[in-house]
Amino acid sequence: MSGSDPSSGGESDPRGELRQLAGALRRHVEHLDRMGIYALGGQSRPEPESAPEPESAAPSAESAPSGVKSVGAERDAAAAASSLAVVRADLGDCTRCKLSAGRTNIVFGVGDPAAPLMFVGEGPGAEEDRRGEPFVGAAGQLLDRMMTAMGWTRDTVYIANLVKCRPPGNRDPEPDEIAECLPFLHRQIAAVAPHVIVALGRLATQVLLKTGAPIGALRGRFQEFGGIPVMPTFHPAFLLRSPDRKRDAWSDLKQVIEELERRGVRSPHPARE
């Protein structure tokens, strides 16, 4: 989500971001309404008064069309959006570490508040810092293509980073900076409650899994964070520099598709074979 206009002083506006969260949820509910799920209650749209309305159970997660949330899932989405709004409010106009001194915008997170699939990177770059949204530069464009190949889109997953402010010169976030931001990422994960997390790159993988092992030794095999399967894979920025490793990354992502399907989660769009 975008932060405030840099010309207004360079700080993000938490109230504006909360409004964007509420707006995203409202648009999601309207989309479900158009698909035949009536408002937040999840009931079918009422028939005209002249026609008797049969009693029927709410659609189950198994019977709901791909990409349409069941009643319970829709309620979960509202709760997740509310929880994320609380996390964002608690983060506030953060000055907890030295990264705050050089940022333009806080980069909190973006996507479906109750997404079954979550991507975690390391930190914002220059374009992300300017726009206040994660993964919108060249690496973000590649990530969008990777998600599309999986059958997902930016508004049907959730994307966040280890740190919410850009490290100078795109260096790795330092341990003290990560330590200040990590509790907020943990709370984002708890709010979204994804079925699967994709850890993008060495640093995100090592921090989430509390390991010093290299990404090459970790990728391609599911690990676990708080009971959630985590698939480590290469960061899109690395893939831009080493396009020959895209085949490996795609192999990792196909395992994510299979794990989601095993858990009864279908992608909103057909995935690439």
Backbone as numpy.savetxt, mean C-alpha at the origin, in Angstrom:
# Nx Ny Nz CAx CAy CAz Cx Cy Cz
-0.32 9.83 -1.44 -1.16 11.01 -1.44 -0.29 12.24 -1.44
-0.77 13.30 -2.00 0.02 14.50 -2.13 -0.02 15.30 -0.87
1.09 15.99 -0.59 1.13 16.89 0.54 0.76 18.28 0.09
1.13 19.28 0.89 0.79 20.65 0.55 1.68 21.15 -0.57
1.28 22.24 -1.17 2.06 22.90 -2.20 3.37 23.35 -1.58
4.53 22.99 -2.20 5.80 23.42 -1.65 5.89 24.92 -1.46
5.19 25.68 -2.26 5.28 27.13 -2.16 4.63 27.65 -0.89
3.86 26.79 -0.19 3.19 27.25 1.01 4.06 27.12 2.25
5.31 26.75 2.07 6.22 26.68 3.19 6.92 25.34 3.30
6.53 24.39 2.41 7.27 23.16 2.33 6.83 22.06 3.27
5.87 22.31 4.17 5.44 21.27 5.10 4.14 20.65 4.63
3.96 19.34 4.93 2.71 18.70 4.58 1.58 19.17 5.47
0.39 19.04 4.97 -0.81 19.45 5.70 -1.54 18.18 6.12
-1.41 17.76 7.39 -2.07 16.52 7.81 -3.57 16.54 7.58
-4.19 17.70 7.78 -5.64 17.76 7.56 -5.99 17.50 6.11
-5.16 18.03 5.21 -5.40 17.78 3.79 -5.25 16.31 3.45
-4.25 15.66 4.06 -4.06 14.24 3.79 -5.21 13.41 4.37
-5.71 13.81 5.55 -6.86 13.12 6.11 -8.08 13.26 5.21
-8.24 14.47 4.64 -9.36 14.65 3.70 -9.20 13.75 2.49
-7.96 13.59 2.02 -7.72 12.71 0.88 -8.03 11.26 1.22
-7.67 10.84 2.46 -8.03 9.48 2.89 -9.54 9.28 2.87
-10.26 10.27 3.43 -11.72 10.18 3.45 -12.28 10.18 2.03
-11.70 11.00 1.15 -12.16 11.06 -0.23 -11.92 9.75 -0.96
-10.75 9.12 -0.69 -10.47 7.84 -1.33 -11.47 6.78 -0.90
-11.79 6.78 0.39 -12.77 5.81 0.89 -14.15 6.07 0.28
-14.53 7.37 0.19 -15.83 7.70 -0.39 -15.92 7.23 -1.84
-14.83 7.47 -2.62 -14.84 7.03 -4.02 -14.93 5.51 -4.12
-14.27 4.82 -3.18 -14.32 3.37 -3.17 -15.74 2.88 -2.91
-16.39 3.50 -1.94 -17.77 3.11 -1.62 -18.69 3.38 -2.80
-18.51 4.53 -3.47 -19.33 4.85 -4.64 -19.13 3.82 -5.75
-17.86 3.37 -5.89 -17.59 2.34 -6.90 -18.33 1.05 -6.56
-18.31 0.66 -5.29 -19.03 -0.54 -4.88 -20.54 -0.38 -5.09
-21.02 0.83 -4.84 -22.45 1.10 -5.05 -22.82 0.87 -6.51
-21.95 1.35 -7.40 -22.22 1.15 -8.84 -22.17 -0.33 -9.22
-21.36 -1.11 -8.47 -21.23 -2.53 -8.75 -22.37 -3.35 -8.13
-23.26 -2.68 -7.37 -24.39 -3.38 -6.80 -24.29 -3.62 -5.32
-23.22 -3.11 -4.68 -23.10 -3.17 -3.23 -23.59 -1.84 -2.70
-24.63 -1.86 -1.85 -25.32 -0.64 -1.47 -24.70 -0.02 -0.24
-24.04 1.13 -0.43 -23.45 1.93 0.64 -22.57 1.07 1.52
-22.30 1.54 2.77 -21.40 0.82 3.66 -22.04 -0.40 4.27
-23.37 -0.47 4.24 -24.03 -1.63 4.81 -23.80 -2.89 4.01
-23.42 -2.75 2.73 -23.09 -3.88 1.90 -24.29 -4.62 1.35
-25.53 -4.09 1.54 -26.71 -4.77 1.05 -26.92 -4.45 -0.41
-27.69 -5.31 -1.05 -28.03 -5.04 -2.44 -28.91 -3.81 -2.52
-28.85 -3.11 -3.63 -29.68 -1.93 -3.81 -31.15 -2.32 -3.75
-31.98 -1.58 -3.00 -33.38 -1.97 -2.84 -34.13 -1.97 -4.16
-35.09 -2.90 -4.27 -35.98 -2.93 -5.43 -37.05 -1.87 -5.25
-37.76 -1.47 -6.32 -38.88 -0.56 -6.18 -39.91 -1.12 -5.21
-40.71 -0.23 -4.58 -41.66 -0.65 -3.55 -42.68 -1.64 -4.08
-42.99 -1.58 -5.36 -44.01 -2.47 -5.91 -43.52 -3.91 -6.00
-42.22 -4.10 -5.91 -41.70 -5.46 -6.00 -41.25 -5.92 -4.63
-41.65 -7.11 -4.18 -41.23 -7.60 -2.86 -39.73 -7.81 -2.85
-39.13 -7.48 -1.75 -37.67 -7.61 -1.63 -37.36 -8.90 -0.89
-36.78 -9.88 -1.57 -36.49 -11.15 -0.91 -35.38 -10.98 0.10
-35.49 -11.77 1.18 -34.43 -11.75 2.17 -33.29 -12.63 1.67
-32.10 -12.11 1.76 -30.95 -12.89 1.32 -29.76 -12.52 2.17
-28.88 -13.47 2.30 -27.68 -13.22 3.09 -26.75 -12.31 2.31
-25.91 -11.58 3.04 -24.92 -10.73 2.39 -23.97 -11.61 1.60
-23.45 -11.13 0.47 -22.53 -11.94 -0.34 -21.28 -12.26 0.44
-20.82 -13.50 0.31 -19.60 -13.90 0.99 -18.40 -13.46 0.20
-17.21 -13.51 0.84 -15.98 -13.14 0.14 -15.75 -14.06 -1.03
-16.19 -15.35 -0.88 -15.96 -16.29 -1.97 -16.87 -16.01 -3.16
-18.12 -15.53 -2.89 -19.06 -15.34 -3.98 -18.98 -13.96 -4.60
-18.31 -13.02 -3.94 -18.23 -11.66 -4.48 -17.41 -11.66 -5.75
-17.81 -10.86 -6.77 -17.01 -10.77 -7.99 -15.61 -10.29 -7.68
-14.66 -10.68 -8.55 -13.28 -10.24 -8.37 -13.20 -8.72 -8.31
-12.49 -8.22 -7.31 -12.33 -6.77 -7.18 -13.43 -6.11 -6.40
-14.48 -6.84 -5.96 -15.57 -6.26 -5.18 -15.52 -6.83 -3.77
-15.49 -5.98 -2.76 -15.38 -6.43 -1.39 -16.74 -6.90 -0.87
-16.73 -7.90 0.02 -17.93 -8.35 0.68 -18.33 -7.33 1.74
-19.48 -7.60 2.39 -19.96 -6.69 3.43 -18.92 -6.53 4.53
-18.45 -7.68 5.05 -17.46 -7.62 6.12 -16.20 -6.91 5.68
-15.76 -7.16 4.44 -14.56 -6.52 3.94 -14.76 -5.02 3.80
-15.98 -4.61 3.41 -16.24 -3.18 3.27 -16.19 -2.49 4.63
-16.70 -3.16 5.65 -16.60 -2.60 6.98 -15.13 -2.53 7.42
-14.36 -3.57 7.06 -12.94 -3.56 7.37 -12.25 -2.38 6.69
-12.67 -2.06 5.46 -12.07 -0.94 4.74 -12.32 0.37 5.47
-13.52 0.54 5.98 -13.83 1.76 6.72 -12.99 1.84 8.00
-12.86 0.70 8.68 -12.06 0.68 9.91 -10.59 0.93 9.60
-10.11 0.35 8.50 -8.70 0.55 8.12 -8.43 2.00 7.78
-9.35 2.63 7.03 -9.16 4.03 6.68 -9.13 4.89 7.93
-10.00 4.58 8.88 -10.03 5.32 10.13 -8.73 5.12 10.91
-8.23 3.88 10.94 -6.99 3.59 11.65 -5.80 4.31 11.00
-5.75 4.30 9.67 -4.67 4.99 8.98 -4.73 6.49 9.24
-5.95 7.03 9.31 -6.09 8.46 9.59 -5.54 8.79 10.98
-5.74 7.89 11.93 -5.20 8.11 13.28 -3.67 8.07 13.26
-3.12 7.10 12.52 -1.66 7.01 12.41 -1.09 8.28 11.80
-1.76 8.76 10.73 -1.27 9.98 10.06 -1.37 11.18 10.99
-2.44 11.25 11.75 -2.59 12.36 12.69 -1.52 12.30 13.77
-1.20 11.10 14.25 -0.16 10.95 15.26 1.22 11.31 14.71
1.44 10.99 13.43 2.71 11.37 12.81 2.84 12.88 12.75
1.74 13.55 12.43 1.70 15.01 12.43 2.72 15.63 11.50
3.21 16.81 11.87 4.25 17.52 11.13 5.59 17.09 11.71
5.96 15.85 11.44 7.01 15.16 12.19 8.37 15.85 12.11
8.98 15.99 13.28 10.36 16.49 13.38 11.16 15.57 14.30
10.81 14.28 14.31 11.44 13.35 15.24 12.87 13.01 14.88
13.26 13.17 13.63 14.64 12.88 13.24 15.14 13.97 12.31
16.40 13.91 11.98 17.05 14.97 11.20 16.59 15.03 9.75
15.91 13.99 9.25 15.42 14.02 7.87 14.39 15.13 7.68
13.69 15.50 8.73 12.65 16.51 8.61 13.20 17.85 8.15
14.46 18.11 8.44 15.04 19.43 8.13 15.15 19.67 6.63
15.26 18.60 5.84 15.48 18.79 4.41 14.32 18.38 3.52
13.21 18.01 4.11 12.11 17.51 3.28 11.26 18.66 2.73
10.54 18.34 1.66 9.49 19.21 1.15 8.14 18.75 1.67
7.88 17.44 1.56 6.62 16.86 2.02 6.87 15.55 2.74
6.05 15.29 3.74 6.01 13.95 4.33 5.35 13.02 3.31
5.94 11.84 3.13 5.41 10.84 2.20 4.87 9.69 3.04
3.57 9.68 3.27 2.97 8.75 4.23 2.70 7.40 3.60
1.80 7.34 2.66 1.42 6.09 2.02 0.26 6.36 1.07
-0.04 5.39 0.23 -1.09 5.58 -0.76 -1.72 4.24 -1.10
-3.01 4.26 -1.46 -3.67 3.06 -1.94 -4.92 2.72 -1.17
-5.36 1.48 -1.32 -6.56 0.97 -0.67 -6.28 0.76 0.82
-7.04 1.38 1.72 -6.77 1.23 3.15 -6.89 -0.21 3.66
-7.60 -1.07 2.94 -7.75 -2.47 3.35 -7.26 -3.40 2.24
-6.17 -3.02 1.60 -5.65 -3.81 0.48 -5.14 -5.17 0.94
-5.39 -6.21 0.17 -4.82 -7.52 0.52 -3.34 -7.63 0.21
-2.82 -6.68 -0.58 -1.42 -6.71 -1.00 -0.77 -5.37 -0.68
0.38 -5.43 0.00 1.09 -4.21 0.41 2.53 -4.27 -0.06
3.03 -3.14 -0.57 4.42 -3.01 -0.98 5.12 -2.06 -0.02
6.33 -2.43 0.41 7.11 -1.60 1.33 8.48 -1.33 0.71
8.79 -0.04 0.53 10.10 0.36 0.05 10.92 0.97 1.16
12.01 1.67 0.79 12.89 2.19 1.84 12.64 3.65 2.17
12.49 4.52 1.16 12.29 5.93 1.46 12.00 6.72 0.19
11.47 7.94 0.35 11.14 8.76 -0.81 12.38 9.24 -1.56
12.22 9.42 -2.87 13.22 10.09 -3.67 12.80 11.53 -3.94
13.47 12.16 -4.89 13.22 13.58 -5.16 11.79 13.84 -5.61
11.29 13.02 -6.55 9.93 13.24 -7.06 8.89 12.93 -6.00
9.15 11.90 -5.21 8.23 11.56 -4.14 8.17 12.68 -3.09
9.33 13.22 -2.78 9.41 14.34 -1.82 8.64 15.55 -2.36
8.72 15.78 -3.65 8.05 16.94 -4.25 6.54 16.76 -4.24
6.06 15.53 -4.51 4.63 15.29 -4.66 3.97 14.75 -3.40
4.75 14.25 -2.45 4.17 13.71 -1.23 3.52 12.35 -1.40
3.96 11.58 -2.39 3.38 10.26 -2.66 4.51 9.28 -2.96
4.43 8.05 -2.42 5.52 7.10 -2.65 5.53 6.53 -4.06
6.73 6.27 -4.56 6.94 5.59 -5.83 6.21 6.27 -6.99
6.59 7.51 -7.26 6.02 8.22 -8.41 7.09 8.65 -9.41
8.36 8.39 -9.13 9.43 8.69 -10.07 9.60 7.55 -11.06
10.78 7.44 -11.65 11.05 6.40 -12.64 10.87 5.00 -12.04
11.39 4.80 -10.81 11.21 3.50 -10.16 9.74 3.22 -9.89
8.98 4.25 -9.55 7.56 4.08 -9.32 6.81 3.70 -10.58
7.22 4.25 -11.72 6.58 3.89 -12.98 6.81 2.42 -13.30
8.03 1.94 -12.99 8.29 0.52 -13.19 7.46 -0.31 -12.22
7.36 0.13 -10.97 6.52 -0.59 -10.00 5.08 -0.66 -10.48
4.56 0.41 -11.05 3.20 0.39 -11.59 3.06 -0.68 -12.66
4.06 -0.80 -13.52 4.00 -1.82 -14.57 4.08 -3.23 -13.97
4.87 -3.38 -12.93 4.96 -4.68 -12.26 3.62 -5.05 -11.64
2.98 -4.08 -11.00 1.67 -4.34 -10.40 0.64 -4.68 -11.46
0.66 -3.95 -12.56 -0.28 -4.20 -13.66 -0.11 -5.62 -14.18
1.14 -6.07 -14.32 1.39 -7.43 -14.78 0.82 -8.46 -13.80
0.77 -8.11 -12.51 0.23 -9.00 -11.49 -1.30 -8.98 -11.46
-1.90 -7.97 -12.11 -3.36 -7.83 -12.08 -3.83 -6.84 -11.04
-2.92 -5.99 -10.53 -3.25 -5.00 -9.50 -2.90 -3.61 -9.99
-3.40 -2.60 -9.29 -3.13 -1.22 -9.63 -2.82 -0.45 -8.35
-2.34 0.75 -8.52 -1.94 1.57 -7.38 -3.10 1.81 -6.40
-4.32 1.87 -6.90 -5.44 2.14 -6.00 -6.05 0.88 -5.42
-5.51 -0.31 -5.76 -6.03 -1.55 -5.18 -5.01 -2.23 -4.27
-3.81 -1.67 -4.16 -2.81 -2.14 -3.21 -2.53 -1.00 -2.22
-1.63 -1.23 -1.27 -1.19 -0.15 -0.40 0.33 -0.08 -0.47
0.87 1.14 -0.57 2.30 1.35 -0.75 2.80 2.28 0.34
3.90 1.90 1.00 4.50 2.73 2.04 6.01 2.51 2.04
6.70 3.29 2.86 8.16 3.19 2.97 8.58 3.06 4.42
9.83 2.65 4.61 10.40 2.60 5.96 10.41 3.98 6.60
10.86 4.99 5.84 10.90 6.36 6.36 10.02 7.25 5.50
9.49 8.29 6.12 8.50 9.14 5.46 9.08 10.42 4.88
10.38 10.66 5.09 11.03 11.86 4.54 12.23 11.44 3.71
12.55 12.23 2.70 13.62 11.88 1.78 15.00 12.01 2.44
15.81 10.94 2.40 17.20 11.07 2.84 17.99 11.92 1.84
18.89 12.78 2.30 19.66 13.64 1.39 20.42 12.81 0.35
20.33 13.25 -0.90 21.05 12.57 -1.97 20.61 11.15 -2.20
19.43 10.80 -1.73 18.89 9.44 -1.88 19.77 8.39 -1.20
20.51 8.78 -0.17 21.29 7.79 0.58 20.34 6.87 1.36
20.91 5.77 1.86 20.12 4.89 2.70 19.71 5.61 3.98
18.51 5.40 4.46 18.17 5.94 5.78 19.10 5.36 6.84
19.46 6.17 7.81 20.36 5.72 8.87 19.56 5.06 9.99
20.24 4.24 10.80 19.51 3.47 11.83 18.65 4.32 12.75
19.14 5.50 13.16 18.34 6.33 14.06 17.10 6.89 13.35
17.22 7.16 12.05 16.08 7.66 11.28 15.03 6.56 11.11
15.50 5.36 10.82 14.58 4.23 10.68 13.87 3.96 12.01
14.63 4.05 13.10 14.06 3.76 14.42 12.90 4.70 14.75
12.99 5.96 14.32 11.91 6.92 14.61 10.68 6.66 13.75
10.88 6.20 12.52 9.76 6.02 11.59 9.14 4.64 11.65
9.92 3.63 12.04 9.45 2.25 11.94 8.14 1.99 12.71
7.95 2.55 13.91 6.67 2.31 14.59 5.45 2.75 13.77
5.60 3.80 12.96 4.49 4.25 12.13 4.24 3.27 10.99
5.31 2.71 10.41 5.12 1.70 9.38 4.44 0.47 9.98
4.88 0.06 11.17 4.25 -1.09 11.82 2.76 -0.84 12.03
2.40 0.37 12.41 0.99 0.69 12.61 0.24 0.73 11.28
0.89 1.18 10.21 0.25 1.14 8.89 -0.04 -0.30 8.49
0.93 -1.19 8.70 0.73 -2.60 8.36 -0.41 -3.18 9.18
-0.46 -2.84 10.47 -1.54 -3.35 11.32 -2.89 -2.83 10.87
-2.95 -1.57 10.44 -4.22 -0.98 9.99 -4.70 -1.62 8.69
-3.80 -1.77 7.74 -4.16 -2.35 6.43 -4.43 -3.84 6.56
-3.62 -4.52 7.39 -3.73 -5.97 7.58 -3.71 -6.72 6.25
-2.66 -6.55 5.46 -2.61 -7.22 4.16 -2.44 -8.73 4.30
-2.83 -9.44 3.26 -2.60 -10.88 3.22 -1.14 -11.18 2.91
-0.51 -10.34 2.10 0.88 -10.54 1.69 1.57 -9.17 1.61
2.84 -9.14 2.02 3.68 -7.95 1.88 4.79 -8.27 0.89
5.05 -7.35 -0.02 6.23 -7.43 -0.89 7.24 -6.41 -0.39
8.39 -6.87 0.04 9.47 -6.00 0.50 10.37 -5.68 -0.68
10.47 -4.40 -1.01 11.19 -3.96 -2.20 12.61 -3.56 -1.84
13.56 -4.44 -2.15 14.96 -4.10 -1.97 15.57 -4.57 -0.66
16.89 -4.40 -0.59 17.66 -4.91 0.54 17.24 -4.32 1.87
17.17 -3.00 1.94 16.96 -2.36 3.23 15.58 -2.65 3.80
14.54 -2.53 2.97 13.18 -2.83 3.45 13.09 -4.26 3.92
13.71 -5.17 3.19 13.69 -6.59 3.56 14.42 -6.81 4.88
15.62 -6.25 5.00 16.41 -6.48 6.21 15.75 -5.91 7.46
15.14 -4.74 7.33 14.50 -4.13 8.49 13.25 -4.90 8.89
12.39 -5.24 7.92 11.17 -5.96 8.25 11.47 -7.34 8.84
12.49 -8.00 8.30 12.77 -9.37 8.72 13.84 -9.45 9.80
14.40 -8.29 10.17 15.43 -8.24 11.21 16.59 -9.19 10.88
17.15 -8.98 9.71 18.25 -9.82 9.23 19.29 -8.96 8.54
20.50 -9.45 8.49 21.55 -8.77 7.74 21.89 -9.48 6.45
21.11 -10.49 6.10 21.39 -11.27 4.89 21.17 -10.42 3.64
21.93 -10.66 2.58 21.76 -9.89 1.34 20.45 -10.24 0.64
19.97 -9.30 -0.14 18.69 -9.50 -0.83 18.75 -10.69 -1.78
19.93 -10.92 -2.38 20.06 -12.05 -3.29 19.84 -13.39 -2.62
20.14 -13.46 -1.32 19.94 -14.70 -0.57 18.53 -14.82 -0.02
17.79 -13.71 0.02 16.46 -13.72 0.63 15.33 -13.76 -0.38
15.55 -13.17 -1.55 14.46 -13.04 -2.51 14.03 -14.43 -3.00
12.78 -14.47 -3.44 12.27 -15.70 -4.04 11.73 -16.71 -3.06
11.81 -16.42 -1.75 11.29 -17.34 -0.74 10.49 -16.54 0.28
9.31 -17.01 0.60 8.48 -16.30 1.57 9.11 -16.34 2.96
9.11 -15.18 3.60 9.50 -15.04 4.99 8.23 -14.63 5.75
8.37 -14.10 6.96 7.19 -13.74 7.73 7.44 -12.51 8.58
6.42 -11.64 8.63 6.44 -10.49 9.53 5.11 -10.47 10.29
5.15 -10.70 11.57 3.94 -10.68 12.38 2.85 -11.59 11.87
3.23 -12.74 11.36 2.26 -13.69 10.84 1.85 -13.44 9.40
2.37 -12.39 8.78 2.04 -12.06 7.38 3.17 -12.55 6.48
2.87 -13.30 5.41 3.92 -13.70 4.48 4.56 -12.48 3.82
5.88 -12.50 3.75 6.64 -11.41 3.13 7.47 -12.00 2.00
7.32 -11.42 0.81 8.15 -11.83 -0.32 9.20 -10.74 -0.59
10.46 -11.01 -0.28 11.51 -10.05 -0.63 11.80 -10.12 -2.14
11.97 -8.99 -2.75 12.36 -8.95 -4.16 13.18 -7.70 -4.41
13.68 -7.57 -5.63 14.54 -6.44 -5.96 13.74 -5.14 -6.01
14.40 -4.06 -5.61 13.79 -2.73 -5.69 13.69 -2.32 -7.16
12.61 -1.66 -7.56 12.50 -1.22 -8.96 13.67 -0.36 -9.42
14.25 0.45 -8.54 15.41 1.27 -8.93 16.58 0.38 -9.33
16.77 -0.72 -8.61 17.82 -1.68 -8.97 17.53 -2.31 -10.32
16.26 -2.64 -10.56 15.88 -3.27 -11.83 16.10 -2.33 -13.00
15.96 -1.02 -12.78 16.24 -0.06 -13.85 17.72 -0.08 -14.21
18.57 -0.32 -13.21 20.02 -0.38 -13.46 20.45 -1.76 -13.95
19.68 -2.78 -13.59 20.04 -4.17 -13.93 18.83 -4.87 -14.53
18.44 -4.50 -15.74 17.21 -5.05 -16.32 17.26 -6.56 -16.50
18.45 -7.16 -16.50 18.56 -8.61 -16.64 17.99 -9.34 -15.43
17.76 -8.63 -14.31 17.20 -9.27 -13.12 15.68 -9.16 -13.05
15.07 -8.53 -14.06 13.61 -8.42 -14.06 12.93 -9.78 -14.09
13.56 -10.75 -14.77 12.98 -12.09 -14.83 12.90 -12.70 -13.43
13.94 -12.48 -12.63 13.94 -12.98 -11.25 12.83 -12.31 -10.44
12.69 -10.99 -10.59 11.66 -10.26 -9.85 10.27 -10.76 -10.25
10.07 -11.02 -11.54 8.77 -11.50 -11.98 8.48 -12.88 -11.41
9.51 -13.71 -11.29 9.34 -15.02 -10.65 8.87 -14.86 -9.20
9.43 -13.87 -8.50 9.02 -13.60 -7.12 7.55 -13.17 -7.07
7.17 -12.28 -7.99 5.82 -11.74 -7.97 4.78 -12.79 -8.37
5.16 -13.73 -9.21 4.22 -14.81 -9.55 3.93 -15.67 -8.31
4.93 -15.83 -7.46 4.67 -16.55 -6.21 3.69 -15.78 -5.31
3.77 -14.46 -5.37 2.83 -13.63 -4.60 1.41 -13.84 -5.13
1.25 -13.84 -6.45 -0.06 -14.09 -7.05 -0.61 -15.44 -6.57
0.24 -16.46 -6.60 -0.19 -17.80 -6.19 -0.58 -17.85 -4.72
0.19 -17.15 -3.87 -0.12 -17.13 -2.44 -1.44 -16.42 -2.18
-1.68 -15.31 -2.86 -2.94 -14.61 -2.70 -4.11 -15.49 -3.14
-3.95 -16.17 -4.26 -5.02 -17.04 -4.74 -5.25 -18.20 -3.78
-4.17 -18.71 -3.18 -4.31 -19.77 -2.20 -5.12 -19.31 -1.00
-5.05 -18.01 -0.71 -5.80 -17.43 0.39 -7.18 -16.92 -0.04
-7.57 -17.22 -1.27 -8.88 -16.83 -1.75 -8.97 -15.40 -2.26
-7.82 -14.77 -2.53 -7.81 -13.39 -3.00 -7.46 -13.38 -4.48
-8.41 -12.92 -5.28 -8.18 -12.82 -6.72 -7.82 -11.39 -7.09
-6.94 -11.24 -8.06 -6.57 -9.90 -8.51 -7.74 -9.25 -9.21
-7.87 -7.90 -9.13 -9.00 -7.22 -9.77 -8.98 -7.32 -11.29
-7.80 -7.58 -11.87 -7.64 -7.64 -13.31 -6.86 -8.91 -13.66
-6.98 -9.42 -14.86 -6.25 -10.64 -15.22 -4.75 -10.41 -15.12
-4.06 -11.34 -14.46 -2.61 -11.26 -14.36 -1.98 -11.82 -15.61
-0.76 -11.36 -15.89 -0.03 -11.84 -17.04 0.49 -13.25 -16.75
0.44 -14.10 -17.76 0.97 -15.47 -17.60 2.49 -15.44 -17.59
